[in-house]
Protein backbone atom coordinates (compact mmCIF):
# COMPACT_ATOMS: atom_id res chain seq x y z
CA UNK A 1 0.00 0.00 0.00
CA UNK A 2 2.97 2.35 0.49
CA UNK A 3 4.42 1.84 -3.00
CA UNK A 4 7.97 1.32 -1.77
CA UNK A 5 10.59 -0.41 -3.94
CA UNK A 6 13.70 -2.12 -2.63
CA UNK A 7 16.79 -2.87 -4.71
CA UNK A 8 19.02 -5.59 -3.27
CA UNK A 9 22.54 -5.50 -4.68
CA UNK A 10 25.70 -7.44 -3.88
CA UNK A 11 28.31 -5.61 -1.81
CA UNK A 12 31.47 -4.81 -3.74
CA UNK A 13 34.62 -3.70 -2.05
CA UNK A 14 35.57 -0.02 -2.29
CA UNK A 15 37.64 0.15 0.87
CA UNK A 16 41.03 -0.16 -0.82
CA UNK A 17 42.71 0.29 -4.18
CA UNK A 18 42.78 -2.79 -6.38
CA UNK A 19 46.45 -3.67 -6.63
CA UNK A 20 47.03 -4.77 -10.20
CA UNK A 21 50.60 -5.71 -9.34
CA UNK A 22 49.09 -8.77 -7.64
CA UNK A 23 47.79 -10.13 -10.96
CA UNK A 24 50.14 -12.89 -12.03
CA UNK A 25 48.69 -14.21 -15.31
CA UNK A 26 47.64 -12.71 -18.62
CA UNK A 27 44.13 -14.06 -17.96
CA UNK A 28 43.78 -11.93 -14.83
CA UNK A 29 44.98 -8.87 -16.72
CA UNK A 30 42.59 -9.55 -19.59
CA UNK A 31 39.65 -9.93 -17.20
CA UNK A 32 40.39 -6.49 -15.78
CA UNK A 33 40.81 -4.88 -19.21
CA UNK A 34 37.67 -6.52 -20.59
CA UNK A 35 35.48 -5.51 -17.66
CA UNK A 36 36.61 -1.90 -17.52
CA UNK A 37 36.44 -1.42 -21.30
CA UNK A 38 32.92 -2.91 -21.35
CA UNK A 39 31.91 -0.57 -18.56
CA UNK A 40 33.33 2.52 -20.25
CA UNK A 41 31.87 1.53 -23.63
CA UNK A 42 28.45 1.13 -22.02
CA UNK A 43 28.67 4.55 -20.36
CA UNK A 44 29.73 6.28 -23.56
CA UNK A 45 27.06 4.46 -25.57
CA UNK A 46 24.44 6.21 -23.45
CA UNK A 47 26.54 9.38 -23.62
CA UNK A 48 27.74 9.46 -20.03
CA UNK A 49 31.25 10.83 -19.61
CA UNK A 50 32.69 9.53 -16.34
CA UNK A 51 35.28 12.33 -15.98
CA UNK A 52 37.02 10.77 -12.97
CA UNK A 53 38.63 7.57 -14.28
CA UNK A 54 41.16 6.43 -11.69
CA UNK A 55 42.28 3.12 -10.23
CA UNK A 56 40.67 4.15 -6.93
CA UNK A 57 37.32 4.37 -8.75
CA UNK A 58 37.34 0.73 -9.87
CA UNK A 59 35.75 -1.92 -7.66
CA UNK A 60 35.87 -5.71 -7.59
CA UNK A 61 32.88 -7.98 -6.95
CA UNK A 62 34.28 -9.14 -3.65
CA UNK A 63 33.82 -8.22 -0.03
CA UNK A 64 35.42 -9.51 3.14
CA UNK A 65 33.88 -8.84 6.51
CA UNK A 66 37.20 -9.49 8.26
CA UNK A 67 38.84 -6.06 8.39
CA UNK A 68 41.20 -6.90 11.26
CA UNK A 69 43.36 -9.63 9.78
CA UNK A 70 45.12 -8.12 6.77
CA UNK A 71 46.95 -11.27 5.68
CA UNK A 72 43.75 -13.28 5.63
CA UNK A 73 41.95 -10.59 3.69
CA UNK A 74 44.78 -10.33 1.15
CA UNK A 75 44.83 -14.10 0.61
CA UNK A 76 41.09 -14.09 -0.01
CA UNK A 77 41.19 -11.25 -2.55
CA UNK A 78 44.11 -12.83 -4.44
CA UNK A 79 42.15 -16.07 -4.60
CA UNK A 80 39.22 -14.15 -6.05
CA UNK A 81 41.38 -12.33 -8.62
CA UNK A 82 42.46 -15.73 -9.96
CA UNK A 83 38.97 -17.22 -10.11
CA UNK A 84 36.63 -17.08 -13.14
CA UNK A 85 34.16 -15.18 -10.97
CA UNK A 86 36.24 -12.00 -10.80
CA UNK A 87 34.48 -8.92 -12.20
CA UNK A 88 35.54 -5.27 -12.12
CA UNK A 89 33.44 -2.14 -12.53
CA UNK A 90 33.74 1.63 -12.65
CA UNK A 91 32.04 3.64 -9.93
CA UNK A 92 31.97 7.15 -8.40
CA UNK A 93 29.80 9.19 -10.75
CA UNK A 94 29.57 12.46 -8.83
CA UNK A 95 31.52 14.26 -11.58
CA UNK A 96 29.89 12.43 -14.48
CA UNK A 97 28.03 14.21 -17.22
CA UNK A 98 25.26 12.86 -19.45
CA UNK A 99 24.93 14.54 -22.83
CA UNK A 100 22.16 14.26 -25.46
CA UNK A 101 22.03 10.89 -27.27
CA UNK A 102 22.92 12.49 -30.61
CA UNK A 103 26.24 13.80 -29.24
CA UNK A 104 29.21 12.66 -31.32
CA UNK A 105 31.80 10.76 -29.31
CA UNK A 106 34.50 12.00 -31.69
CA UNK A 107 33.44 15.62 -32.09
CA UNK A 108 32.09 16.43 -28.62
CA UNK A 109 33.77 19.49 -27.12
CA UNK A 110 33.48 21.04 -23.67
CA UNK A 111 35.29 23.94 -21.96
CA UNK A 112 38.87 23.00 -21.12
CA UNK A 113 38.42 24.06 -17.49
CA UNK A 114 36.33 20.93 -16.94
CA UNK A 115 39.30 18.71 -17.77
CA UNK A 116 40.98 19.68 -14.50
CA UNK A 117 38.29 18.20 -12.27
CA UNK A 118 38.59 14.83 -10.54
CA UNK A 119 41.76 12.88 -9.88
CA UNK A 120 44.48 13.97 -12.30
CA UNK A 121 47.13 11.26 -11.97
CA UNK A 122 46.14 9.36 -15.13
CA UNK A 123 45.02 12.37 -17.15
CA UNK A 124 46.53 12.75 -20.62
CA UNK A 125 47.97 16.08 -21.74
CA UNK A 126 44.83 17.11 -23.61
CA UNK A 127 44.71 20.60 -22.08
CA UNK A 128 48.32 21.26 -21.05
CA UNK A 129 49.21 23.23 -24.19
CA UNK A 130 46.63 25.99 -23.74
CA UNK A 131 43.69 24.22 -25.39
CA UNK A 132 40.42 26.06 -24.79
CA UNK A 133 38.20 23.01 -25.24
CA UNK A 134 38.45 19.24 -24.82
CA UNK A 135 36.57 16.01 -25.49
CA UNK A 136 35.40 14.38 -22.21
CA UNK A 137 34.86 11.01 -23.90
CA UNK A 138 38.38 11.00 -25.34
CA UNK A 139 39.74 12.00 -21.94
CA UNK A 140 37.98 9.01 -20.32
CA UNK A 141 39.52 6.62 -22.84
CA UNK A 142 43.01 8.02 -22.35
CA UNK A 143 42.70 7.87 -18.55
CA UNK A 144 41.75 4.20 -18.72
CA UNK A 145 44.52 3.58 -21.25
CA UNK A 146 47.01 5.20 -18.89
CA UNK A 147 45.86 2.92 -16.07
CA UNK A 148 46.52 -0.05 -18.37
CA UNK A 149 49.93 1.32 -19.30
CA UNK A 150 50.93 2.13 -15.74
CA UNK A 151 50.00 -1.33 -14.50
CA UNK A 152 50.39 -3.69 -17.47
CA UNK A 153 53.33 -2.44 -19.55
CA UNK A 154 55.25 -5.61 -18.65
CA UNK A 155 52.54 -7.72 -20.33
CA UNK A 156 53.36 -6.22 -23.75
CA UNK A 157 56.32 -8.58 -24.06
CA UNK A 158 53.94 -11.55 -23.73
CA UNK A 159 51.05 -10.14 -25.79
CA UNK A 160 52.56 -7.64 -28.26
CA UNK A 161 49.16 -6.51 -29.56
CA UNK A 162 48.55 -4.80 -26.24
CA UNK A 163 51.02 -2.13 -27.39
CA UNK A 164 48.85 -0.84 -30.27
CA UNK A 165 45.77 -1.06 -28.03
CA UNK A 166 47.39 1.03 -25.32
CA UNK A 167 48.89 3.34 -27.95
CA UNK A 168 45.63 4.17 -29.68
CA UNK A 169 43.84 4.64 -26.35
CA UNK A 170 46.43 7.23 -25.29
CA UNK A 171 47.15 8.81 -28.68
CA UNK A 172 48.03 12.52 -28.30
CA UNK A 173 45.64 13.53 -31.08
CA UNK A 174 42.11 13.08 -29.75
CA UNK A 175 40.81 12.78 -33.32
CA UNK A 176 42.97 9.68 -33.84
CA UNK A 177 42.35 8.19 -30.40
CA UNK A 178 40.16 5.11 -30.07
CA UNK A 179 36.66 5.65 -28.77
CA UNK A 180 35.75 3.15 -26.04
CA UNK A 181 33.82 0.86 -28.39
CA UNK A 182 36.73 0.72 -30.83
CA UNK A 183 39.12 -0.12 -28.01
CA UNK A 184 36.80 -2.88 -26.78
CA UNK A 185 36.45 -4.33 -30.29
CA UNK A 186 40.23 -4.29 -30.77
CA UNK A 187 40.74 -5.96 -27.40
CA UNK A 188 38.18 -8.68 -28.17
CA UNK A 189 40.04 -9.45 -31.40
CA UNK A 190 43.27 -9.80 -29.42
CA UNK A 191 41.62 -12.07 -26.88
CA UNK A 192 39.95 -14.25 -29.52
CA UNK A 193 43.29 -14.87 -31.20
CA UNK A 194 45.16 -16.02 -28.11
CA UNK A 195 45.85 -19.63 -27.20
CA UNK A 196 44.76 -20.72 -23.71
CA UNK A 197 48.41 -21.35 -22.90
CA UNK A 198 49.18 -17.67 -23.47
CA UNK A 199 46.27 -16.58 -21.26
CA UNK A 200 47.70 -18.73 -18.48
CA UNK A 201 51.23 -17.36 -18.95
CA UNK A 202 52.81 -15.96 -15.83
CA UNK A 203 53.84 -12.33 -15.80
CA UNK A 204 55.55 -10.22 -13.15
CA UNK A 205 53.98 -6.77 -13.16
CA UNK A 206 55.66 -3.59 -12.04
CA UNK A 207 53.96 -0.21 -11.92
CA UNK A 208 55.69 2.29 -14.17
CA UNK A 209 54.95 5.99 -14.26
CA UNK A 210 57.66 6.62 -16.86
CA UNK A 211 55.75 4.82 -19.65
CA UNK A 212 52.94 7.39 -19.43
CA UNK A 213 55.18 10.00 -21.06
CA UNK A 214 57.52 7.76 -23.04
CA UNK A 215 55.90 5.15 -25.33
CA UNK A 216 59.35 3.98 -26.41
CA UNK A 217 59.73 2.28 -23.04
CA UNK A 218 57.16 -0.35 -23.97
CA UNK A 219 57.32 -0.31 -27.78
CA UNK A 220 61.07 -0.97 -27.65
CA UNK A 221 60.34 -4.43 -26.24
CA UNK A 222 58.82 -5.48 -29.56
CA UNK A 223 60.46 -6.61 -32.77
CA UNK A 224 61.32 -4.00 -35.42
CA UNK A 225 58.96 -5.74 -37.87
CA UNK A 226 56.07 -5.52 -35.41
CA UNK A 227 56.80 -1.88 -34.70
CA UNK A 228 56.82 -1.02 -38.41
CA UNK A 229 53.55 -2.87 -39.02
CA UNK A 230 51.74 -1.09 -36.17
CA UNK A 231 53.45 2.30 -36.41
CA UNK A 232 50.08 3.99 -37.04
CA UNK A 233 49.07 2.97 -33.50
CA UNK A 234 52.25 4.24 -31.85
CA UNK A 235 51.91 7.61 -30.07
CA UNK A 236 54.11 10.26 -31.60
CA UNK A 237 56.33 12.45 -29.41
CA UNK A 238 55.23 16.07 -28.89
CA UNK A 239 56.56 18.66 -31.31
CA UNK A 240 58.90 21.42 -30.18
CA UNK A 241 55.96 23.81 -30.24
CA UNK A 242 53.91 21.58 -27.94
CA UNK A 243 56.87 21.16 -25.56
CA UNK A 244 57.38 24.93 -25.50
CA UNK A 245 53.70 25.54 -24.75
CA UNK A 246 53.78 22.98 -21.93
CA UNK A 247 56.88 24.61 -20.47
CA UNK A 248 55.32 28.08 -20.62
CA UNK A 249 52.02 26.90 -19.16
CA UNK A 250 53.79 25.46 -16.11
CA UNK A 251 56.68 27.87 -15.66
CA UNK A 252 55.62 31.35 -16.81
CA UNK A 253 53.24 33.24 -14.51
CA UNK A 254 50.04 34.21 -16.30
CA UNK A 255 50.89 32.14 -19.40
CA UNK A 256 47.91 29.84 -18.94
CA UNK A 257 45.35 32.60 -19.42
CA UNK A 258 47.24 34.29 -22.24
CA UNK A 259 47.91 31.14 -24.27
CA UNK A 260 44.39 29.81 -23.77
CA UNK A 261 42.89 33.16 -24.82
CA UNK A 262 45.05 33.41 -27.94
CA UNK A 263 44.28 29.84 -29.01
CA UNK A 264 40.57 30.42 -28.45
CA UNK A 265 40.58 33.60 -30.54
CA UNK A 266 42.57 31.95 -33.34
CA UNK A 267 40.63 28.66 -33.01
CA UNK A 268 43.84 26.62 -32.96
N, C-alpha and C positions, 0 to 999 in steps of 0.2 A: 504493500500500500504506500510505502514511502518513495518508491522509484529509485532506490539506491542501486549502484552497480559497483562490483568489486572486481579488481583485476589482480590475479595472483600470478606473480612472476618469480622465477628462480633468482636467488641471490648470487650476484657475481662480485668477485673481489675488486675493490677499488682502493684498498688500504695501503698498497705499495706498488711501486713501479715494476712492471713486468721486465725481468732481466733477460734480454735476448741472448746474452753471453752464455746462459745456461742451456740453450738449445745445442744439441750435439749431433744432429743428423740433418741432412738436406730436407727430409720429410717434415721435420718440425719447423724449419724455416719456411718451407712452402705452405704449410698450414697457416702460418701467421700472415704471409704475403697474400694468400688467397682470400682469407677472411677480411682483412683490412681493405683490400682492393674492392671486394664485393660490397662492403659497407659504404665505401666512398662513392663507388659507381651508383649505388642505389640512391644515396643522398643527392648526387648531382643530377640523376635522372629526374627527380622531382624538384630540381632546381633549388636545393638547399646547399649553401656554401657553409662548411663547418667553421672555418676561420680560426680554429685553435687546435690544429693537428699537432699532437705532441705525444711522446711515448707515455707520459703520465695520464693521457686521456684515452688510453686503450685498456680495456678490461678483459679478463679471462673468465670463462664460465666455470668458476671454481670458488669455493669458499671454505675456510677452515675456522671452526669455532675456537680452536685452541690458539690463543694469541700470546700465551706465556712461554711456550716451548718453541723457540725459533727453529732449532734443528729439525724437530718433528714436522713443523709447518713447511719448511723448505723441502724436506724429503717428499712430502705429499704433493706439493705443487710441481716438483720435477717429474714425479710419477704421472701427473696429469698431463704435463706438456708432451710426454712421450706416448700418450694413449691416443687412440683414434677419436676419442670424445672431445678433444681440446678444440675450443672455438674462441675466437677473439672478436671484439667489437669496439667501435668508436663510441665515446660518450662525451658528456659535458657540452651542451648545446647553448649555453647562455650567451655566446657571442655569434651564434649562427644566424644566417640571413636567408629567408626564402624569397626568391624572385619569381616573377610571372613565368608560367610554363613555356611561353614562346621565347624566353631568353636564350640567346646563343651561348653555348659553353665556350666557344672560341672567341667570340667578339664582345662578350660582356665586359664592361668597364665600370669601375667605381672610383671614387676619390682616393688618391694614394694615401691620405692620412689613415684610412681604415686598415691599411696593411700593417700598421704598427701595433695593432691590438693583439691581445692574447700572448701566449708564450712564444718567444722569438728565436729560440735556440736553433730550430730546424728551418727557419725561414730562408728562402732563396733571396738573391739580391735584386728582386724585381723593382724595388723603389729606392735603391741606394745610389742611383746616379741622377737623382733629381726628377724622376718621373712624376707626372702630376695625376696619373690615373693608373689603375692596375686591374687585373682580372682575378677575382677571388677564387674562382674555380681552378684556374691554373696555379694559384698560390697553394691551394689545398693539395694538388697533385705533387707539386715540388716538395712540400713539407713531408708528405708520406714517403716520397722517393728519397729524401735525405735521411729519414729514419732507417729505411732499408740500407742505404749506403753506410751510414754510421755503424750499423750493427752487423751487416751481412757482407761487407766487402770481401772478406776471406772466402766466402762461398763462390765467388766468381771463378776461382781457379778450378773448382769442381764442376760448376755449371756455367760455362762461358757466356751463354745467352742472357744471363742475368745482367751482364755489363750493358748491352744495348737497352734493356728494359730500364735499368736505373738511369742510364744516360738520357733517354728520351723523356723520362719523368722529371728530370732536373735540368732540362735544356735551358740555356740562358734566354733564348728567344721564346716568349710565351706563345707566339704563333706556331712554332714548330714543336712545342711540347705536347706530349700525349695528353688527351683528356682521360678521365678515369676509366671510361669504358674501353678505350683503345689499349690502355695499359693492362686492363683485366684480360682482354682478348689475347694480347701478346703473351701474357703470362700463362694463360690456359694452353696456348700452343706449345710453349716450352714444356709445361708439365705433361702434356699428352705425348710428347716425344721422348720422354725419359724412361729408361729401364728401371724396374723396381730396385735393382742393385744400386743404381745411382742415388735414388731417393733414400736408401738406407745407408749411404756413405757417411762416415764420420767426418766431422769438421770441427776445428777448434776456432771459435769466434773470438774476435778482439775488437772492442769498440775503437773507432778511429775518427777523430774529428778532422784530421788533415785531408781525408778524401773528399770532404764536402766542398773544398775549394780547389782541389787538384785532381781532376779525373785521371791524370796519367798514373796515379798511384794504384789504381785498380785495372786500368786498361793495359798497363805495361806487363801484367801477368799473363796476357794472352798472346797467341802466336801472331806474327806479322801478317800472315794471310787472313786470319780472322779479323784483325784490326782494319785491314784494307776493305774487306767485304762489308763491315758494319760501320764504316767511317761516318756515314750519314747520321748515325745514332750517337756519335761521340760528342759530348759538349765541347764547344770551341772556347779557347781562352779569351778573356776580355781584351778588347782593343786598348791601345794607349789612351784614347779619348775616354773610354769607360773607366780605366784605372785612374786617370786624372780627375774625373768627376767624383769618383768614390773618395779619393784623397781629399779633395776640396770639401766635400760634404761633411767629412768627419774631422777635418783639421782646421778649416778656415771659419772663424766666427761669422755667422750671418749668411754663409754660403748656401745653406739649405733653402732658405726662402728665396734668395736671388735666383739660383739655378732652377728651382721649381717654377718660379714665375716666368722666367725667360722661356723655358721649354713649353710651358702652357700657352704662352702668347704665340710662339712659333709653331706649336703643334708638332713637336719633335720629341 
